[in-house]
Amino acid sequence: MSDEKIKDEMPQNFLFDFSEQTEARRFLWQSYISNRISSAYLFTGQSGVGKFVMAMEFIKFLKCPNRTDGTYCGECNSCRTITNWNNPDILILFPMPSTVWERENLLQQAYEDFRNSPYMRPAFSKSTQILLNMIRDVQHFLATPSTLSGGKFVIVADAHKMNKQAANAFLKTLEEPPQDAHIILTTDRAESLLPTILSRTQILRFRRMSTAQIVQNLVQKHNFSPELAERAAKVSEGSVAAALQFVSADFSEIRDNALGIFKCAADGDLVSLWEWANSAPSNSDYLVNILKILHSLARDTSAYLSGAEILNSDSEKIISSAAGKLKTFENCLELMHNIQNLRSDSFHNPQYKLIYGAIVSALENSFGE
């Protein structure tokens, strides 16, 4: 046992890139120094806060034969292969269409896209799931001993997307975990997992990231200018993934849509609002982002009324007009509450036209008062 094993106090360098996730880091450090690495962890918290990336970093630390002062060396064969996603003792799964899983060239491209942007997920034109065949691969993978020291690891990103057959098969693996095998699940919807899966994992909760930490991440790891990083971080709701979306062409188009919707509501243009609701696409990413941006604009309207900083500073004219119509902080809070309820509804088999209509009704009720 190395000298480091007897240190109870967590070294500052341990998972340092996630310095604000103090509770999770301390829990993992105590697991390590007590030589009680769990057979299954669940990392839960909103999307884009680094759950998957921390899982990879923790595994890299555990697998590194030269680890010291709470960190891995970054130069050994284990560290290099984990960085390149070709370590023989690590299996990574994430939701995808069955057509991608079944075609080697598409599968390799999906993994490469995920490796290049691990705070986000590859974009697919079809719906995604964790499939039964993926879980069977987990079982085959864990049935053989590790090639390198430190055991075998499986990461299942967005574990709430297991279909019913996959979840039931996965439960059997959790009930009888192979020796020296460890599984880390990540999710932003822990309530969607089977209670029997939850009960067999050590649950670590991740908090939202601060604006300062997101800015640092965007500048250092994604080559954002400080100015653009600051703008993106302010509207990110504590998520690197949301901040990265902010500069994408698709998101910019959706944001323009949301700004137009909010402006029509403030102007009392119900005809345009209902035209939008009847023609908006039946697409979950579009719906989720529309609601996210509308919630941010409603929040900014309340901030404007109370003299606080607004996050969507490039849209101050629209926010000012909305503030003039909503008039009170309480009206803004009611609108935010209604939009948040619709955001929750959108996660569970959304009926798009009904939700788009409910958005218009919520805006009409708030701005028409």
Secondary structure, 3 states (H helix, E strand, C coil): CCHHHHCCCCCCCCCHHHCCCHHHHHHHHHHHHCCCCCCEEEEECCCCCCHHHHHHHHHHHHHCCCCECCECCCCCHHHHHHHCCCCCCEEEECCECHHHHCCHHHHHHHHHHHHHCCCCCCCCCCCCEECHHHHHHHHHHHCCCCCCCCCEEEEECCHHHECHHHHHHHHHHHHCCCCCEEEEEEECCHHHCCHHHHCCCEEEECCCCCHHHHHHHHHHHHCCCHHHHHHHHHCCCCCHHHHHHHCCHHHHHHHHHHHHHHHHHHHCCHHHHHHHHHHCCCCHHHHHHHHHHHHHHHHHHHHHHHCCCCCCHHHHHHHHHHHHHHCCHHHHHHHHHHHHHHHHHHCCCCCHHHHHHHHHHHHHHHHCC
